[in-house]
Amino acid sequence: MKKIITYALYPFLLFAVLAIAFLAINFNSDYKMVYGITTIFLVFTLITAERIYPLKKEWQMTRKSFWRDLKFIMVDAPIIALTKAGFGILAIYYSETHVGYFTKLPIWLSVILFLLVFEFFQYWYHRLSHTGKGRIGIFLWKVHVAHHLPDKVYVVMHAVFNPINAFLTTSIIQLPLILMGIPPEAALIATLLIDLQSLISHFNVNIKAGFLNYIFIGTETHRFHHSANINEAKNFGNTLAIWDIVFNTFYYKPNIVPEKLGVVNEGEYPNSEKLFDVITLPFRK
């Protein structure tokens, strides 16, 4: 069973997400409901596998870390919901006076083009949050560092974000959806893929994705992004690996796991469990 989880779980989930989207489109299902149920299914499946077959027991979710994660979820979820609602209103007004450039393209082509555009902006925002210079670079890092303060990576920990970061990353997804005129069918497929990769990137299980690591940012590559060793902390993509490969920030070492996760000089930062201190860090010296 452990080998099946290692080699077959990720391809199965990738196929399952695409199959669910295909069936939803062909049966004219409620896309919002399909998206919600599929996301719950992914979270439940991954958390269950983590509890049974953890890659590292010291990276497992504890009661203490769960309550920390929950606090961040309670702060970030309303921000994300309001951001999506705001962009939804914007989409209605925009669609009344503009015709989407990609509305009439085949669905598969719309998905690919959207992911490439979204990933390009997400990649550079993420990279500058780590490597940016000056006041803006420092501010972006203080916003983003909330996600790197935990010294363990697991599925639920994915939700640990500064609410400013939650707003910006949600906007980077929503804005191209509106401006590119992506049809609802393509938006369903793309957002499900983004969710799958975001969740499985923080998966504390020994997953072997093989050649798929050069297409998608997943478990084996994103784990290095959370390394406390700055020479390993690359892979700034969220869903696709293409821009990391193009801009020479792709880092992949098969069968190797980072020795330590978190930040360098962790004593310079507030404890990740101190929610107020973490989310106000960008506004303090």
Steps between C-alpha positions, in 0.01 A plus 500: 500500500784739582648452151159553342467831690853601396471428129128498419318746727608819323432376142164370625404835653614687189289270282208520745498883494498507119235226483273680750531823303426317173187336646384827657531679166321226305214470749461879544560474874521787746870590465520669840362191672732272302797718591410500871434126525815412304714722723357335812569158347863596428559639850345194668697254284834673552456551876405133543807382307720736701380358830565140391817532292689818599832566332634651823322459832649827625323678213157367597220732603466521877214631710704813568582564134139429397368776727759736353390405148136544593563855621655591166213332312245702697679823407583415139175332391285818522769696313506242221119483486463879484772524234327239284167674549652834400653355188171323425323838494780640286462206260131578452566865414799415282310235302227754414740716300782262397522179306743245644800438275505130581127429530477314168822301534490126572470438874835319526680790330329755727615303806861487381512869406342608827738288710801638310387861552395450863822314581717769340363773728479268801860386443639854498292615794616195697863535392512871583346420839816300569769687310367854452720790613425833664190595695262319268703179509525511880125567530413211266723263698346607832159430349602163359717375785192389698482201266863407566515535878364148569780244522284223352301457181168315479170549318311722746810716560450624141241739645755693711518835320498867585155634393678750271665206325162324481348809332786539250520134399123479458509813284775354282266209423178696458624790286626289205176298513306822439730682257568192286132413481554139600177297463357343819597149385866595465490690830372187677780283365771760564394581856471131591852441369628800697335365816636149448856622453477746790383226737725219385802735500478498880436125525703326773512167318768339285361571152687418179364697206783424253487704181192686628737698726614681185142597415339570836634641827414230751608311810862430406584847370300735723640330810838648408341844478434476875859398576692707756798462264474799262690308231207257485216746560406553135204378288282812513225359279164409649359262240735478202876450500555671165597848623741357758663304219506802265643737765741244647346468846388139465645274771435127507705230671328159479501295822634793704303683768600836657670458835321796657193702408416857591700823484863594546563682831157406635572697821456823300131422437193461722382151589258372235239434769482870591245598239489874573879536501532311172231686304614842625867431427493685161410822684770475767876545483 
